Each structure stands twice: as structure tokens, then as C-alpha cells.
């Protein structure tokens, strides 16, 4: 149930990304995935936030590279 809820939230975030650049879309996706993985793995609050920040940064760099 938890995994399904996370996927629904991620899909909702991506649905609102219509006017974003590819880098911004990657950042949102990476942050959502990083946070979700941190929560599913049972990490503490700090670990979940850190995973979200790292995922967002990696997603932005990947999205920017794809757009170029």
C-alpha cells in the first residue's frame, strides 16, 4: 500500500510539470524517487531528506544533460 501511494504522489507531481524545463522535471522526479526510496528503506528523517536532496541534484543534472 505504501509503495502504491508513493507512485501516485510521484505521478501527481510529474503531471504538474507541463511548463518546466527538462532539468526541472528531472529534479522533481529525482527528489521524489530519492525520498521514496529513503522512506521505504526505513531511514530516519535526516536520511530521507538527504536522499531527496541528492536525488533532486542528480535528476537536475541528468535532465539538463538530456536537454542538451
N, CA, C and O atoms as a Tripos MOL2 file, in Angstrom:
@<TRIPOS>MOLECULE
protein
  272   271    68     0     0
PROTEIN
NO_CHARGES

@<TRIPOS>ATOM
      1 N           0.8170   -1.1920    0.0000 N.3       1 UNK1
      2 CA          0.0000    0.0000    0.0000 C.3       1 UNK1
      3 C           0.8630    1.2590    0.0000 C.2       1 UNK1
      4 O           0.5520    2.2350   -0.6820 O.2       1 UNK1
      5 N           1.9360    1.2270    0.7630 N.am      2 UNK2
      6 CA          2.8290    2.3870    0.8580 C.3       2 UNK2
      7 C           3.4930    2.6820   -0.4860 C.2       2 UNK2
      8 O           3.6110    3.8390   -0.8880 O.2       2 UNK2
      9 N           3.9210    1.6350   -1.1690 N.am      3 UNK3
     10 CA          4.5760    1.8190   -2.4670 C.3       3 UNK3
     11 C           3.6020    2.4010   -3.4940 C.2       3 UNK3
     12 O           3.9730    3.2460   -4.3100 O.2       3 UNK3
     13 N           2.3610    1.9400   -3.4420 N.am      4 UNK4
     14 CA          1.3630    2.4560   -4.3810 C.3       4 UNK4
     15 C           1.1060    3.9330   -4.1260 C.2       4 UNK4
     16 O           0.9760    4.7180   -5.0640 O.2       4 UNK4
     17 N           1.0340    4.3110   -2.8440 N.am      5 UNK5
     18 CA          0.8140    5.7200   -2.5060 C.3       5 UNK5
     19 C           1.9620    6.5800   -2.9970 C.2       5 UNK5
     20 O           1.7410    7.6820   -3.5000 O.2       5 UNK5
     21 N           3.1820    6.0920   -2.8590 N.am      6 UNK6
     22 CA          4.3420    6.8450   -3.3320 C.3       6 UNK6
     23 C           4.3170    7.0080   -4.8530 C.2       6 UNK6
     24 O           4.6600    8.0720   -5.3690 O.2       6 UNK6
     25 N           3.9170    5.9740   -5.5570 N.am      7 UNK7
     26 CA          3.8370    6.0660   -7.0130 C.3       7 UNK7
     27 C           2.7550    7.0510   -7.4470 C.2       7 UNK7
     28 O           2.9330    7.7810   -8.4230 O.2       7 UNK7
     29 N           1.6340    7.0740   -6.7250 N.am      8 UNK8
     30 CA          0.5660    8.0170   -7.0530 C.3       8 UNK8
     31 C           1.0330    9.4520   -6.8260 C.2       8 UNK8
     32 O           0.7510   10.3330   -7.6380 O.2       8 UNK8
     33 N           1.7450    9.6890   -5.7260 N.am      9 UNK9
     34 CA          2.2740   11.0320   -5.4480 C.3       9 UNK9
     35 C           3.2730   11.4410   -6.5250 C.2       9 UNK9
     36 O           3.2320   12.5700   -7.0140 O.2       9 UNK9
     37 N           4.1680   10.5320   -6.8960 N.am     10 UNK10
     38 CA          5.1490   10.8430   -7.9350 C.3      10 UNK10
     39 C           4.4580   11.1490   -9.2670 C.2      10 UNK10
     40 O           4.8620   12.0710   -9.9760 O.2      10 UNK10
     41 N           3.4390   10.3960   -9.6010 N.am     11 UNK11
     42 CA          2.7100   10.6490  -10.8480 C.3      11 UNK11
     43 C           2.0000   12.0020  -10.7990 C.2      11 UNK11
     44 O           1.9410   12.7110  -11.8030 O.2      11 UNK11
     45 N           1.4650   12.3550   -9.6400 N.am     12 UNK12
     46 CA          0.8160   13.6560   -9.4890 C.3      12 UNK12
     47 C           1.7880   14.8050   -9.6480 C.2      12 UNK12
     48 O           1.4720   15.8160  -10.2750 O.2      12 UNK12
     49 N           2.9780   14.6480   -9.0750 N.am     13 UNK13
     50 CA          3.9980   15.6900   -9.2220 C.3      13 UNK13
     51 C           4.4180   15.8390  -10.6770 C.2      13 UNK13
     52 O           4.5800   16.9540  -11.1730 O.2      13 UNK13
     53 N           4.5910   14.7260  -11.3490 N.am     14 UNK14
     54 CA          5.0100   14.7820  -12.7440 C.3      14 UNK14
     55 C           3.9110   15.3400  -13.6390 C.2      14 UNK14
     56 O           4.2010   15.9530  -14.6660 O.2      14 UNK14
     57 N           2.6640   15.1370  -13.2650 N.am     15 UNK15
     58 CA          1.5580   15.6730  -14.0370 C.3      15 UNK15
     59 C           1.5100   17.1870  -14.0100 C.2      15 UNK15
     60 O           0.9930   17.8060  -14.9400 O.2      15 UNK15
     61 N           2.0370   17.7910  -12.9650 N.am     16 UNK16
     62 CA          2.0630   19.2470  -12.8480 C.3      16 UNK16
     63 C           3.3010   19.8820  -13.4510 C.2      16 UNK16
     64 O           3.5500   21.0670  -13.2300 O.2      16 UNK16
     65 N           4.0690   19.1360  -14.1940 N.am     17 UNK17
     66 CA          5.3450   19.6120  -14.7270 C.3      17 UNK17
     67 C           5.2450   20.0920  -16.1700 C.2      17 UNK17
     68 O           6.2420   20.0660  -16.8920 O.2      17 UNK17
     69 N           4.0920   20.5190  -16.5960 N.am     18 UNK18
     70 CA          3.8850   20.8330  -18.0050 C.3      18 UNK18
     71 C           4.7660   21.9760  -18.4940 C.2      18 UNK18
     72 O           5.2980   21.8970  -19.6010 O.2      18 UNK18
     73 N           4.9390   23.0280  -17.7110 N.am     19 UNK19
     74 CA          5.6910   24.1960  -18.1600 C.3      19 UNK19
     75 C           7.1130   24.2320  -17.6120 C.2      19 UNK19
     76 O           7.7130   25.3050  -17.5450 O.2      19 UNK19
     77 N           7.6580   23.1010  -17.2250 N.am     20 UNK20
     78 CA          9.0060   23.0390  -16.6590 C.3      20 UNK20
     79 C          10.0120   22.6230  -17.7200 C.2      20 UNK20
     80 O           9.6700   21.9810  -18.7130 O.2      20 UNK20
     81 N          11.2580   23.0060  -17.4840 N.am     21 UNK21
     82 CA         12.3300   22.5480  -18.3590 C.3      21 UNK21
     83 C          12.6350   21.0910  -18.0460 C.2      21 UNK21
     84 O          12.1600   20.5490  -17.0480 O.2      21 UNK21
     85 N          13.4250   20.4650  -18.8970 N.am     22 UNK22
     86 CA         13.7910   19.0680  -18.6720 C.3      22 UNK22
     87 C          14.5970   18.9110  -17.3900 C.2      22 UNK22
     88 O          14.4290   17.9270  -16.6710 O.2      22 UNK22
     89 N          15.4640   19.8630  -17.0990 N.am     23 UNK23
     90 CA         16.2440   19.8050  -15.8660 C.3      23 UNK23
     91 C          15.3670   19.8900  -14.6330 C.2      23 UNK23
     92 O          15.5950   19.1720  -13.6590 O.2      23 UNK23
     93 N          14.3670   20.7580  -14.6620 N.am     24 UNK24
     94 CA         13.4590   20.8900  -13.5210 C.3      24 UNK24
     95 C          12.6140   19.6320  -13.3400 C.2      24 UNK24
     96 O          12.3730   19.2000  -12.2130 O.2      24 UNK24
     97 N          12.1680   19.0510  -14.4420 N.am     25 UNK25
     98 CA         11.4130   17.8000  -14.3520 C.3      25 UNK25
     99 C          12.2720   16.6980  -13.7430 C.2      25 UNK25
    100 O          11.8020   15.9190  -12.9130 O.2      25 UNK25
    101 N          13.5240   16.6400  -14.1590 N.am     26 UNK26
    102 CA         14.4460   15.6450  -13.6030 C.3      26 UNK26
    103 C          14.6710   15.8540  -12.1210 C.2      26 UNK26
    104 O          14.7670   14.8870  -11.3660 O.2      26 UNK26
    105 N          14.7570   17.1150  -11.6920 N.am     27 UNK27
    106 CA         14.9690   17.4050  -10.2740 C.3      27 UNK27
    107 C          13.7810   16.9530   -9.4390 C.2      27 UNK27
    108 O          13.9590   16.3680   -8.3700 O.2      27 UNK27
    109 N          12.5680   17.2190   -9.9170 N.am     28 UNK28
    110 CA         11.3690   16.8120   -9.1870 C.3      28 UNK28
    111 C          11.2880   15.2890   -9.1170 C.2      28 UNK28
    112 O          11.0000   14.7230   -8.0620 O.2      28 UNK28
    113 N          11.5390   14.6440  -10.2300 N.am     29 UNK29
    114 CA         11.4850   13.1840  -10.2670 C.3      29 UNK29
    115 C          12.5490   12.5740   -9.3610 C.2      29 UNK29
    116 O          12.2640   11.6570   -8.5910 O.2      29 UNK29
    117 N          13.7650   13.0820   -9.4550 N.am     30 UNK30
    118 CA         14.8550   12.5590   -8.6270 C.3      30 UNK30
    119 C          14.6050   12.7570   -7.1470 C.2      30 UNK30
    120 O          14.8830   11.8670   -6.3440 O.2      30 UNK30
    121 N          14.0810   13.9210   -6.7770 N.am     31 UNK31
    122 CA         13.7870   14.1750   -5.3680 C.3      31 UNK31
    123 C          12.6900   13.2460   -4.8550 C.2      31 UNK31
    124 O          12.7770   12.7230   -3.7440 O.2      31 UNK31
    125 N          11.6590   13.0460   -5.6740 N.am     32 UNK32
    126 CA         10.5740   12.1510   -5.2650 C.3      32 UNK32
    127 C          11.0720   10.7140   -5.1250 C.2      32 UNK32
    128 O          10.7360   10.0240   -4.1630 O.2      32 UNK32
    129 N          11.8620   10.2750   -6.0770 N.am     33 UNK33
    130 CA         12.3810    8.9090   -6.0090 C.3      33 UNK33
    131 C          13.3470    8.7270   -4.8470 C.2      33 UNK33
    132 O          13.3000    7.7160   -4.1460 O.2      33 UNK33
    133 N          14.2250    9.7070   -4.6420 N.am     34 UNK34
    134 CA         15.1730    9.6140   -3.5400 C.3      34 UNK34
    135 C          14.4710    9.5770   -2.1990 C.2      34 UNK34
    136 O          14.8180    8.7700   -1.3370 O.2      34 UNK34
    137 N          13.4930   10.4370   -2.0140 N.am     35 UNK35
    138 CA         12.7380   10.4550   -0.7580 C.3      35 UNK35
    139 C          11.9480    9.1670   -0.5750 C.2      35 UNK35
    140 O          11.8990    8.6060    0.5190 O.2      35 UNK35
    141 N          11.3350    8.7080   -1.6490 N.am     36 UNK36
    142 CA         10.5570    7.4670   -1.5690 C.3      36 UNK36
    143 C          11.4170    6.2740   -1.2150 C.2      36 UNK36
    144 O          11.0230    5.4400   -0.4000 O.2      36 UNK36
    145 N          12.5720    6.1880   -1.8150 N.am     37 UNK37
    146 CA         13.4740    5.0790   -1.5110 C.3      37 UNK37
    147 C          13.9440    5.1610   -0.0690 C.2      37 UNK37
    148 O          14.0490    4.1430    0.6140 O.2      37 UNK37
    149 N          14.2300    6.3910    0.4000 N.am     38 UNK38
    150 CA         14.6410    6.5650    1.7870 C.3      38 UNK38
    151 C          13.5580    6.1430    2.7700 C.2      38 UNK38
    152 O          13.8470    5.5370    3.8010 O.2      38 UNK38
    153 N          12.2990    6.4690    2.4430 N.am     39 UNK39
    154 CA         11.1930    6.0930    3.3270 C.3      39 UNK39
    155 C          10.9610    4.5890    3.3230 C.2      39 UNK39
    156 O          10.7620    3.9850    4.3770 O.2      39 UNK39
    157 N          10.9860    3.9900    2.1480 N.am     40 UNK40
    158 CA         10.7610    2.5450    2.0510 C.3      40 UNK40
    159 C          11.8720    1.7800    2.7520 C.2      40 UNK40
    160 O          11.6290    0.7330    3.3510 O.2      40 UNK40
    161 N          13.0950    2.3040    2.6770 N.am     41 UNK41
    162 CA         14.2200    1.6440    3.3380 C.3      41 UNK41
    163 C          14.1700    1.8210    4.8470 C.2      41 UNK41
    164 O          14.9360    1.1800    5.5680 O.2      41 UNK41
    165 N          13.2750    2.6850    5.3400 N.am     42 UNK42
    166 CA         13.1250    2.8550    6.7780 C.3      42 UNK42
    167 C          14.1480    3.7950    7.3800 C.2      42 UNK42
    168 O          14.4970    3.6520    8.5520 O.2      42 UNK42
    169 N          14.6350    4.7470    6.6130 N.am     43 UNK43
    170 CA         15.6280    5.6780    7.1240 C.3      43 UNK43
    171 C          15.0290    6.7010    8.0680 C.2      43 UNK43
    172 O          13.8130    6.8890    8.1120 O.2      43 UNK43
    173 N          15.8870    7.3540    8.8160 N.am     44 UNK44
    174 CA         15.4390    8.4190    9.7030 C.3      44 UNK44
    175 C          15.0620    9.6390    8.8690 C.2      44 UNK44
    176 O          15.2700    9.6590    7.6550 O.2      44 UNK44
    177 N          14.5070   10.6530    9.5230 N.am     45 UNK45
    178 CA         14.0780   11.8570    8.8120 C.3      45 UNK45
    179 C          15.2490   12.4940    8.0650 C.2      45 UNK45
    180 O          15.1020   12.8800    6.9050 O.2      45 UNK45
    181 N          16.3940   12.6070    8.7050 N.am     46 UNK46
    182 CA         17.5660   13.2050    8.0710 C.3      46 UNK46
    183 C          18.0350   12.4300    6.8570 C.2      46 UNK46
    184 O          18.4400   13.0230    5.8580 O.2      46 UNK46
    185 N          17.9840   11.1230    6.9360 N.am     47 UNK47
    186 CA         18.3910   10.2980    5.8020 C.3      47 UNK47
    187 C          17.4220   10.4420    4.6350 C.2      47 UNK47
    188 O          17.8380   10.4690    3.4770 O.2      47 UNK47
    189 N          16.1340   10.5350    4.9380 N.am     48 UNK48
    190 CA         15.1310   10.6850    3.8770 C.3      48 UNK48
    191 C          15.2930   12.0390    3.1870 C.2      48 UNK48
    192 O          15.2350   12.1210    1.9600 O.2      48 UNK48
    193 N          15.4950   13.0970    3.9680 N.am     49 UNK49
    194 CA         15.6920   14.4250    3.3830 C.3      49 UNK49
    195 C          16.9740   14.4560    2.5610 C.2      49 UNK49
    196 O          16.9940   15.0170    1.4650 O.2      49 UNK49
    197 N          18.0380   13.8620    3.0750 N.am     50 UNK50
    198 CA         19.3000   13.8130    2.3360 C.3      50 UNK50
    199 C          19.1660   13.0610    1.0290 C.2      50 UNK50
    200 O          19.7100   13.4760    0.0050 O.2      50 UNK50
    201 N          18.4370   11.9490    1.0630 N.am     51 UNK51
    202 CA         18.2220   11.1750   -0.1620 C.3      51 UNK51
    203 C          17.4270   11.9870   -1.1730 C.2      51 UNK51
    204 O          17.6890   11.9150   -2.3740 O.2      51 UNK51
    205 N          16.4530   12.7600   -0.6940 N.am     52 UNK52
    206 CA         15.6760   13.6110   -1.5920 C.3      52 UNK52
    207 C          16.5250   14.6990   -2.2200 C.2      52 UNK52
    208 O          16.3850   14.9850   -3.4090 O.2      52 UNK52
    209 N          17.4020   15.3090   -1.4390 N.am     53 UNK53
    210 CA         18.2860   16.3550   -1.9710 C.3      53 UNK53
    211 C          19.2660   15.7960   -2.9910 C.2      53 UNK53
    212 O          19.4810   16.3920   -4.0460 O.2      53 UNK53
    213 N          19.8530   14.6650   -2.6790 N.am     54 UNK54
    214 CA         20.7970   14.0470   -3.6090 C.3      54 UNK54
    215 C          20.0750   13.6120   -4.8790 C.2      54 UNK54
    216 O          20.5890   13.8070   -5.9800 O.2      54 UNK54
    217 N          18.8850   13.0240   -4.7340 N.am     55 UNK55
    218 CA         18.1120   12.6070   -5.9030 C.3      55 UNK55
    219 C          17.7220   13.7900   -6.7670 C.2      55 UNK55
    220 O          17.7520   13.7020   -7.9950 O.2      55 UNK55
    221 N          17.3530   14.9060   -6.1310 N.am     56 UNK56
    222 CA         16.9940   16.1060   -6.8850 C.3      56 UNK56
    223 C          18.1650   16.6620   -7.6710 C.2      56 UNK56
    224 O          18.0150   17.0530   -8.8280 O.2      56 UNK56
    225 N          19.3350   16.6970   -7.0390 N.am     57 UNK57
    226 CA         20.5270   17.1980   -7.7280 C.3      57 UNK57
    227 C          20.9020   16.2960   -8.9010 C.2      57 UNK57
    228 O          21.2090   16.7740   -9.9930 O.2      57 UNK57
    229 N          20.8710   14.9850   -8.6610 N.am     58 UNK58
    230 CA         21.2060   14.0490   -9.7390 C.3      58 UNK58
    231 C          20.1890   14.1350  -10.8760 C.2      58 UNK58
    232 O          20.5530   14.0680  -12.0500 O.2      58 UNK58
    233 N          18.9160   14.2840  -10.5180 N.am     59 UNK59
    234 CA         17.8790   14.4020  -11.5350 C.3      59 UNK59
    235 C          18.0190   15.6660  -12.3570 C.2      59 UNK59
    236 O          17.8000   15.6450  -13.5690 O.2      59 UNK59
    237 N          18.3850   16.7790  -11.7100 N.am     60 UNK60
    238 CA         18.5660   18.0320  -12.4500 C.3      60 UNK60
    239 C          19.7240   17.9170  -13.4360 C.2      60 UNK60
    240 O          19.6120   18.3360  -14.5890 O.2      60 UNK60
    241 N          20.8310   17.3500  -12.9790 N.am     61 UNK61
    242 CA         21.9930   17.2070  -13.8720 C.3      61 UNK61
    243 C          21.6690   16.2780  -15.0410 C.2      61 UNK61
    244 O          22.0690   16.5450  -16.1740 O.2      61 UNK61
    245 N          20.9560   15.2020  -14.7740 N.am     62 UNK62
    246 CA         20.5900   14.2740  -15.8520 C.3      62 UNK62
    247 C          19.6270   14.9350  -16.8340 C.2      62 UNK62
    248 O          19.7880   14.8140  -18.0480 O.2      62 UNK62
    249 N          18.6220   15.6350  -16.2990 N.am     63 UNK63
    250 CA         17.6670   16.3120  -17.1720 C.3      63 UNK63
    251 C          18.3130   17.3960  -18.0150 C.2      63 UNK63
    252 O          17.9630   17.5660  -19.1820 O.2      63 UNK63
    253 N          19.2580   18.1330  -17.4310 N.am     64 UNK64
    254 CA         19.9660   19.1650  -18.1940 C.3      64 UNK64
    255 C          20.8120   18.5380  -19.2890 C.2      64 UNK64
    256 O          20.8770   19.0650  -20.3990 O.2      64 UNK64
    257 N          21.4640   17.4160  -18.9890 N.am     65 UNK65
    258 CA         22.2800   16.7500  -19.9880 C.3      65 UNK65
    259 C          21.4170   16.2140  -21.1330 C.2      65 UNK65
    260 O          21.8220   16.2690  -22.2940 O.2      65 UNK65
    261 N          20.2460   15.7040  -20.8100 N.am     66 UNK66
    262 CA         19.3560   15.1870  -21.8430 C.3      66 UNK66
    263 C          18.8780   16.3000  -22.7630 C.2      66 UNK66
    264 O          18.7860   16.1120  -23.9760 O.2      66 UNK66
    265 N          18.5710   17.4670  -22.1860 N.am     67 UNK67
    266 CA         18.0500   18.5630  -23.0000 C.3      67 UNK67
    267 C          19.1050   19.1500  -23.9290 C.2      67 UNK67
    268 O          18.7620   19.7870  -24.9250 O.2      67 UNK67
    269 N          20.3730   18.9480  -23.6210 N.am     68 UNK68
    270 CA         21.4410   19.4470  -24.4860 C.3      68 UNK68
    271 C          21.8420   18.3640  -25.4160 C.2      68 UNK68
    272 O          22.7330   18.5590  -26.2430 O.2      68 UNK68
@<TRIPOS>BOND
     1     1     2 1
     2     2     3 1
     3     3     4 2
     4     3     5 am
     5     5     6 1
     6     6     7 1
     7     7     8 2
     8     7     9 am
     9     9    10 1
    10    10    11 1
    11    11    12 2
    12    11    13 am
    13    13    14 1
    14    14    15 1
    15    15    16 2
    16    15    17 am
    17    17    18 1
    18    18    19 1
    19    19    20 2
    20    19    21 am
    21    21    22 1
    22    22    23 1
    23    23    24 2
    24    23    25 am
    25    25    26 1
    26    26    27 1
    27    27    28 2
    28    27    29 am
    29    29    30 1
    30    30    31 1
    31    31    32 2
    32    31    33 am
    33    33    34 1
    34    34    35 1
    35    35    36 2
    36    35    37 am
    37    37    38 1
    38    38    39 1
    39    39    40 2
    40    39    41 am
    41    41    42 1
    42    42    43 1
    43    43    44 2
    44    43    45 am
    45    45    46 1
    46    46    47 1
    47    47    48 2
    48    47    49 am
    49    49    50 1
    50    50    51 1
    51    51    52 2
    52    51    53 am
    53    53    54 1
    54    54    55 1
    55    55    56 2
    56    55    57 am
    57    57    58 1
    58    58    59 1
    59    59    60 2
    60    59    61 am
    61    61    62 1
    62    62    63 1
    63    63    64 2
    64    63    65 am
    65    65    66 1
    66    66    67 1
    67    67    68 2
    68    67    69 am
    69    69    70 1
    70    70    71 1
    71    71    72 2
    72    71    73 am
    73    73    74 1
    74    74    75 1
    75    75    76 2
    76    75    77 am
    77    77    78 1
    78    78    79 1
    79    79    80 2
    80    79    81 am
    81    81    82 1
    82    82    83 1
    83    83    84 2
    84    83    85 am
    85    85    86 1
    86    86    87 1
    87    87    88 2
    88    87    89 am
    89    89    90 1
    90    90    91 1
    91    91    92 2
    92    91    93 am
    93    93    94 1
    94    94    95 1
    95    95    96 2
    96    95    97 am
    97    97    98 1
    98    98    99 1
    99    99   100 2
   100    99   101 am
   101   101   102 1
   102   102   103 1
   103   103   104 2
   104   103   105 am
   105   105   106 1
   106   106   107 1
   107   107   108 2
   108   107   109 am
   109   109   110 1
   110   110   111 1
   111   111   112 2
   112   111   113 am
   113   113   114 1
   114   114   115 1
   115   115   116 2
   116   115   117 am
   117   117   118 1
   118   118   119 1
   119   119   120 2
   120   119   121 am
   121   121   122 1
   122   122   123 1
   123   123   124 2
   124   123   125 am
   125   125   126 1
   126   126   127 1
   127   127   128 2
   128   127   129 am
   129   129   130 1
   130   130   131 1
   131   131   132 2
   132   131   133 am
   133   133   134 1
   134   134   135 1
   135   135   136 2
   136   135   137 am
   137   137   138 1
   138   138   139 1
   139   139   140 2
   140   139   141 am
   141   141   142 1
   142   142   143 1
   143   143   144 2
   144   143   145 am
   145   145   146 1
   146   146   147 1
   147   147   148 2
   148   147   149 am
   149   149   150 1
   150   150   151 1
   151   151   152 2
   152   151   153 am
   153   153   154 1
   154   154   155 1
   155   155   156 2
   156   155   157 am
   157   157   158 1
   158   158   159 1
   159   159   160 2
   160   159   161 am
   161   161   162 1
   162   162   163 1
   163   163   164 2
   164   163   165 am
   165   165   166 1
   166   166   167 1
   167   167   168 2
   168   167   169 am
   169   169   170 1
   170   170   171 1
   171   171   172 2
   172   171   173 am
   173   173   174 1
   174   174   175 1
   175   175   176 2
   176   175   177 am
   177   177   178 1
   178   178   179 1
   179   179   180 2
   180   179   181 am
   181   181   182 1
   182   182   183 1
   183   183   184 2
   184   183   185 am
   185   185   186 1
   186   186   187 1
   187   187   188 2
   188   187   189 am
   189   189   190 1
   190   190   191 1
   191   191   192 2
   192   191   193 am
   193   193   194 1
   194   194   195 1
   195   195   196 2
   196   195   197 am
   197   197   198 1
   198   198   199 1
   199   199   200 2
   200   199   201 am
   201   201   202 1
   202   202   203 1
   203   203   204 2
   204   203   205 am
   205   205   206 1
   206   206   207 1
   207   207   208 2
   208   207   209 am
   209   209   210 1
   210   210   211 1
   211   211   212 2
   212   211   213 am
   213   213   214 1
   214   214   215 1
   215   215   216 2
   216   215   217 am
   217   217   218 1
   218   218   219 1
   219   219   220 2
   220   219   221 am
   221   221   222 1
   222   222   223 1
   223   223   224 2
   224   223   225 am
   225   225   226 1
   226   226   227 1
   227   227   228 2
   228   227   229 am
   229   229   230 1
   230   230   231 1
   231   231   232 2
   232   231   233 am
   233   233   234 1
   234   234   235 1
   235   235   236 2
   236   235   237 am
   237   237   238 1
   238   238   239 1
   239   239   240 2
   240   239   241 am
   241   241   242 1
   242   242   243 1
   243   243   244 2
   244   243   245 am
   245   245   246 1
   246   246   247 1
   247   247   248 2
   248   247   249 am
   249   249   250 1
   250   250   251 1
   251   251   252 2
   252   251   253 am
   253   253   254 1
   254   254   255 1
   255   255   256 2
   256   255   257 am
   257   257   258 1
   258   258   259 1
   259   259   260 2
   260   259   261 am
   261   261   262 1
   262   262   263 1
   263   263   264 2
   264   263   265 am
   265   265   266 1
   266   266   267 1
   267   267   268 2
   268   267   269 am
   269   269   270 1
   270   270   271 1
   271   271   272 2
@<TRIPOS>SUBSTRUCTURE
     1 UNK1         2 RESIDUE 1 A UNK
     2 UNK2         6 RESIDUE 1 A UNK
     3 UNK3        10 RESIDUE 1 A UNK
     4 UNK4        14 RESIDUE 1 A UNK
     5 UNK5        18 RESIDUE 1 A UNK
     6 UNK6        22 RESIDUE 1 A UNK
     7 UNK7        26 RESIDUE 1 A UNK
     8 UNK8        30 RESIDUE 1 A UNK
     9 UNK9        34 RESIDUE 1 A UNK
    10 UNK10       38 RESIDUE 1 A UNK
    11 UNK11       42 RESIDUE 1 A UNK
    12 UNK12       46 RESIDUE 1 A UNK
    13 UNK13       50 RESIDUE 1 A UNK
    14 UNK14       54 RESIDUE 1 A UNK
    15 UNK15       58 RESIDUE 1 A UNK
    16 UNK16       62 RESIDUE 1 A UNK
    17 UNK17       66 RESIDUE 1 A UNK
    18 UNK18       70 RESIDUE 1 A UNK
    19 UNK19       74 RESIDUE 1 A UNK
    20 UNK20       78 RESIDUE 1 A UNK
    21 UNK21       82 RESIDUE 1 A UNK
    22 UNK22       86 RESIDUE 1 A UNK
    23 UNK23       90 RESIDUE 1 A UNK
    24 UNK24       94 RESIDUE 1 A UNK
    25 UNK25       98 RESIDUE 1 A UNK
    26 UNK26      102 RESIDUE 1 A UNK
    27 UNK27      106 RESIDUE 1 A UNK
    28 UNK28      110 RESIDUE 1 A UNK
    29 UNK29      114 RESIDUE 1 A UNK
    30 UNK30      118 RESIDUE 1 A UNK
    31 UNK31      122 RESIDUE 1 A UNK
    32 UNK32      126 RESIDUE 1 A UNK
    33 UNK33      130 RESIDUE 1 A UNK
    34 UNK34      134 RESIDUE 1 A UNK
    35 UNK35      138 RESIDUE 1 A UNK
    36 UNK36      142 RESIDUE 1 A UNK
    37 UNK37      146 RESIDUE 1 A UNK
    38 UNK38      150 RESIDUE 1 A UNK
    39 UNK39      154 RESIDUE 1 A UNK
    40 UNK40      158 RESIDUE 1 A UNK
    41 UNK41      162 RESIDUE 1 A UNK
    42 UNK42      166 RESIDUE 1 A UNK
    43 UNK43      170 RESIDUE 1 A UNK
    44 UNK44      174 RESIDUE 1 A UNK
    45 UNK45      178 RESIDUE 1 A UNK
    46 UNK46      182 RESIDUE 1 A UNK
    47 UNK47      186 RESIDUE 1 A UNK
    48 UNK48      190 RESIDUE 1 A UNK
    49 UNK49      194 RESIDUE 1 A UNK
    50 UNK50      198 RESIDUE 1 A UNK
    51 UNK51      202 RESIDUE 1 A UNK
    52 UNK52      206 RESIDUE 1 A UNK
    53 UNK53      210 RESIDUE 1 A UNK
    54 UNK54      214 RESIDUE 1 A UNK
    55 UNK55      218 RESIDUE 1 A UNK
    56 UNK56      222 RESIDUE 1 A UNK
    57 UNK57      226 RESIDUE 1 A UNK
    58 UNK58      230 RESIDUE 1 A UNK
    59 UNK59      234 RESIDUE 1 A UNK
    60 UNK60      238 RESIDUE 1 A UNK
    61 UNK61      242 RESIDUE 1 A UNK
    62 UNK62      246 RESIDUE 1 A UNK
    63 UNK63      250 RESIDUE 1 A UNK
    64 UNK64      254 RESIDUE 1 A UNK
    65 UNK65      258 RESIDUE 1 A UNK
    66 UNK66      262 RESIDUE 1 A UNK
    67 UNK67      266 RESIDUE 1 A UNK
    68 UNK68      270 RESIDUE 1 A UNK
